[in-house]
């Protein structure tokens, strides 16, 4: 299977996975609330629990991929995702609704970006960075496709029927792609002798700890702003219509950033792309905290924030291989995903709690800017620090594909 066919096929699965499991709730929350009478705390709290489950299980999914390849774990993820969406669709009470999102969190760990990245690294390590960049171009359209799709389906059919349809997409589209196109076992890490190795040497490396800290802090900022960016823009003096219009620019800029990264990948190390992305994130939050009803500054914020978010997704998948080499990429990416996903899960609740307690939005934005700067500092320590003991992890020759 060549990457020419595999990347678009996996891209479709990422659009469906991210769109149904991550983005659709923003649109379906209102009809769910109207039908079941749940509070926003229950509706989005269950989703946060799902993200916590995803962060907890991500390392285990990565280790499975190291040992057996991505085919079985990602196919299982499709089945779990469909089951989760069907449970949510049939929910009549808080426990069943919560159970559905807990299963959805497990499915996220098995079939979204981190598992796809680890699988691509096994299939084509020599083209890994370009493959990751190409895949995220598809994933960047998940919200663009699923927000209007979910809204239209819910308005015409109902939110339960919408989720049933999304479950069908996992079974009828994603599952056949995983079973039909992914090799049963692939890559340099498929042999038991290598795959069974512990990642303890890497996790003891301070570069790993700095990198994990940088990613966790960055995703905290992204998680908080994903929930409160409209509120923050309104607090800066924009009308609701203006705030929505400015926020709508973020998605296209994510894709633009990924296109630029894809074009520059052969000439710029992934670590430098990460420094640029995190620097833009700091700039974006500073612009948001300083702007006062300026459309131009608002557009600059959306451009910088979207670019940073789009490129950082690629950086999370490619910098670990650049720093540590090819060994145990599944476990490595899964281990790095755990603190990042946990951070993303708690960020909206923590920031929302502080705002409800009386913290001014302007102060909250300054705190987020400081966290963004700390993320940049951690990342720079990780990529500029020498390997422990002078050891460099080397990428072995690629296997025949």
Buried (B, 14 or more C-beta within 10 A) or exposed (E): BEBEEBBBBBBBBBBBBBBBBBBBBBBBBBBBBEEBEBEEEBBBBBBBBBBBBBBBBBBBBBBBBBBBBBBBBBBBBBBBBBBBBBBBBEBEEBEEBBBBBBBBBBBBBBBBBBBBBBBBBBBBBEBBBBBBBBBBBBBBBBBBBBBEBBBEBBEEEBBBEBBBBBBEBBBEBBBBBBBEBBBEBBBBBBEEEBBEBEBEBBBEBEBBBBBBBBBBBBBBBBBBBBBBBBBBBBBBEBEEEBBBBBBEBBBBBBBBBBBBBBEEBEEEBBBBBBBBBBBBBBBBBBBBBBBEEBEEBBBBBBBBBBBBBBBBBBBBBBBBBBBBBBBBBBBBBBBBBBBBBBBBBBBBBBBBEBBEEEEEBBEBBBBBBBBBBBBBBBBBBBBEBEEEEEEEBEBEEBBEB
